[in-house]
C-alpha cells in the first residue's frame, strides 16, 4: 500500500477534528477560515509562478502552446482554464490545451486507474504533436501522480518547457520539471479532500499563469481584454464598452469603430487612438505583434 502519511494534504486538520459535531454555521466558518489561508500560501509561491509565466510566454511567442496535464480535480481545473482562454483572449482553441487522465469523459465521471499509468500522458502528448516549442504544466495536488510525472518526463524528452504545480512541499513531481511550484495550504478541512483548499490554490495559480502570459504576448491593453471574442450579446456589449474605456470616445464612436473593425475591439481601439482606418489598424497590429501600445505609438 502507498504511504501517503508524509503528504501535508493527507494530514488531519487539528482545527476541524470535530467537524461532524459542529453546527452548520460553525462548520462553514471553519471552512471559511481555512480558505483564508490559501491566498497567503499562493503569495509565497509567486517567485516560482513568475518563472513559469516567463517560460509559458516565451513558448507562446515562439509559436508553441500551453498544455495543462492532470488527473481528477487537478486535470479538470487545467481543462477549465484552457477552455476559457479563447473567449477571453481571442486565442485559437488549440493554443491552450487541457489534458486529463482518462480523456474528456473523465471531466464529468472518474475513470478509475487512469492517473496511475505514467505512459498514458506520453501517448496523449504525442497525439497532439507536442514539440520543443510548447510549455507543459503538470498539475497534481499530491505531487506524486504517475500520469503527471510520465507526462513531464516525456515533455522534457522532446525539449518542451516543463512546469509542475503541487500542494505539498518536496513534491515528487518537482524533480521532473524545470520550474517547480509548491503551494503549501496546510491540511484540508476534510482530510485528504484536495478539491477544497488545494483545488482553490491550483485555480488561483492557473489563473495567474494564463492571464499573465496573455498579458506578456499582447492580449491585454491596460487591464482590458481587448482580444475578447464577442460570441453573444453580453460579450458584444462588453467589447464595445472596452473600446469606450480604452479610448475615452463617445458611445457612438465606439459603436461605429467596433462595427468597422468587424467586432474586434483591439482593432477598433487602434483605429480611434491612431486615427486610422480598419485596414491600417490591422496592419499596425500585425507589425506590433498584437501590442496596442506599440501599434498606436
N, C-alpha and C positions, 0 to 999 in steps of 0.2 A: 504494500500500500504506500502511496506517495505521502511523504511527511510534509504537511502544509503548515505545521506549527510555527516555523520561523517567519512566516509571512505576516506583516503587520495587518494586512487586510483580513486575516483569518483570526486575529486575536479577539477576545471578548472585550467589550467596552465596559469599563468599570462604572461608567455613569448610567448605564441602561440595563444593569443586571436584573432589575425588577420590572422590565418592560411590560410583561404580561399582567402586572397588577396595577399599572398606572391608570388613572382616569384619562379619558381621551385628551382633554386639554393639556394635561401634563405630558402625555406621550408626544403630542405634537410639538410642545415647547422643547422637549428633549431633542426631537429630530431637528427642529429649527436651530437650536443651539449648536448641534453638531455641524449642520450645514454652514454655519457662520465660520467654521474653521477652514473651509475649503478655499476661499479666495486667498487667504494668507499662505496656504500651502502652495498654491499656484504661483503666487508672487515670488516665493523663494526659488522657484524653478525658472524664472524669467531669463537669466543669462543663457541657459541651455535652449530655451524656447527661441530666443533671438538667433542663436546659431542655426537652429532648424529653419527658421524663416529665411535666412540668407541662402541656405542651400536649396530650399524649395524655389525661391525667386530666381536663383541662378539657373535652375533646371528649366523653369518655365520660359525664361529669356533665351535659353539655348534650344528652344523648340521641343522640350520634353514635357512630361506630365507629372502631376502629383498623384500618387497612388496610396490609398489607405488600405491597410491589411489588418484584419482582426477576426475574433470569434465571439459569438454571443453578443452581450451588450456592447462590448468594445467594437466589434465589427459593425453593429447596427449604427453606432454613433459615427463611424467613419463613412458609411453609406449615406447617412443623413446629411453630413457636411458636404459630401460630394454632390448630391443631387440639388442642393441649394445654391451651388455656385453659378450654374447657367442663368437662372432668373435674376440673381443678384448682380452678377458681374458681366453678363452677356457672353460668357465663355462657351465654347463648343462643349457638348456633353461628354466628349472623350478627353477633355483636358484634366479634369479631376475625377479620378476613378475610385470607387469603393468596392473592395473585395471582402466577402465574409465567408468564413469556413462553412461549407455546405451549400454555397450558391445562393441565389436570390430567394429561394424558398425558405432559407434559414432566417430571413429577416422577420418573418411572422411566425415561424414554428421552429423550435430547436431541432437540429439534426445531430443525433447522438453520435459521438465519436469523431466527428469531422475535425474538431480542434486538436485531436491527438495525432493527426497524420502530418508529419513535417514535410512530406513530399507533395502534399496536395497544393500548397501555396505555390510551389515552384511550377507545377503544371499550369495553374491558373495564371501566373505571371507570364509564362511562355505563351499562353493563349492570347494575351493582349499585346504580345510583342514587346515586352519590357526591354529597354536598352539603356546604355550608359548615360543617355540624356535625361532619364527620368529620376524622380526622387520618390522613395518608398518610406512611408511612415507605418511602422509596425506597432499596433496598439494592443496592450494586454494588461489589465488591471493587476493580475497576479505577478506579471513579469516573467512567466515561465511557460506560456502556451506554445506547444511544439509547432503548431501551424504557423504562428508568427515567427518563431525562430527559424524555421525552414525557409520561410519567405524572405527574411532579411539576409540569410546566408546566400540564397540564390541571387538576390538583388546585388549583393556585394560581388558575386562572381561575374556578373555582367558589367560591373563598373558603375551601377546606379548609385546615387547618393542614398544613404540609409539613416533613418532616424527611428529611435524607439521611444515609446511612451508607456511607462509603468506607474503603478501606485504603491510600490514598495521600494525601500532603499536596498541597494546592492542587488537589483533585479537581474535575473539570468539574461534576459534579452538585452540588457545594457552592454553586454560583452559582444553582441552581434551587430552593433550599429556604430556609425561614425559619431553620431550625436545621440547621447542617452539622456532622456528627460525622465526624472523620477519625482513624482508628486506624492509626498507622504501626508495623507489626510488623517492618519490615525485609524483606529479600529471603527468598524461600521456600527451604527445603532443596532442593526440586526446582524448578528455575527456572520461574516462571510458574504453578505449580500452586497456585492460590489456594483449593483445597479444604483446604489444610493450615493454616498459621498464620492466614491471612486468614479462612478459614471458622471457625476456632476463636474468633477475636476477635469475629466477627459473632454467633456463637451466644451468647457472653457478653453482648454489648451488648443483643441482643434479649431475653435472659433478664431483664436489668436493666429494660428499658423496660416489658415487660408485667407483671412482678412488682411493680415499684414503683408503676406506675399502678393496679394492682388493690388494692394497699395503700391508696393515696390515695382510692379510691372505696368503702372499707369491706368489701373482700372478705377481709380478714385481721384476726384478733384476736390480739395478741401476735405470735408467729411461727407461728400455727396457721392452716391453710387451712380456715376454718370454713364455707365455702360448697362444700366438696368434694362432688362428685356421686357417691354410692355405687352404682356400676353393677355391681360384682362383689363377691364375698365378701371379698377383701382390702380393698377400699375401704370396705365396711361396717364391718369391724373397725377400720379407721383412723378412720372417723368417730366411732365410739363412744369410741375412745381420745382423740380430740380433745376430746370433751365431758368426759371424765375429767380430762385435763390442764388444761383451761381452768377447771374449777370446783373441783377437789380433792375431788369427791364420791366415793362408793363405786362400784365397778363395777356394782352392781345399780342404783343411782340413775341412773347414766349410761345403762344399757341401757333402763330404763323411760322416761326422758325422751326418749331417741332414738326409741323406738317411738311415744310420744305425739306427737312432733314430725314424724311421718311420714318419718323418716330424714333430717331436716335438722339437722345438727349445730349450726348457729348458733341456730336456734330453741330447741333443747334447752338450750343454754348460757344463754340469757336466761331460760328457764323456771326453771332451777336458781338462778342468781345473783340474779334479781329476785323469786324465789319467787312465780311466777305460772303460770297455765295456758298451754297452747299458743296459744289464740286471743289472749290478751292479749300474749303474747310476740311473735306475728306483728305485731300492731298497733303495738307499741313499735318493732319493727324498721322497719316502714314509716315511722313518724314520724321515726325517727332516720336515714333514708336508708340503712339497712343496717349502720350502725356499731354494733357490740356495746357498746362503752363508753358511748355515748350512750343506748342502749336500756336499760341497767341502771342508769344514773345517776339 
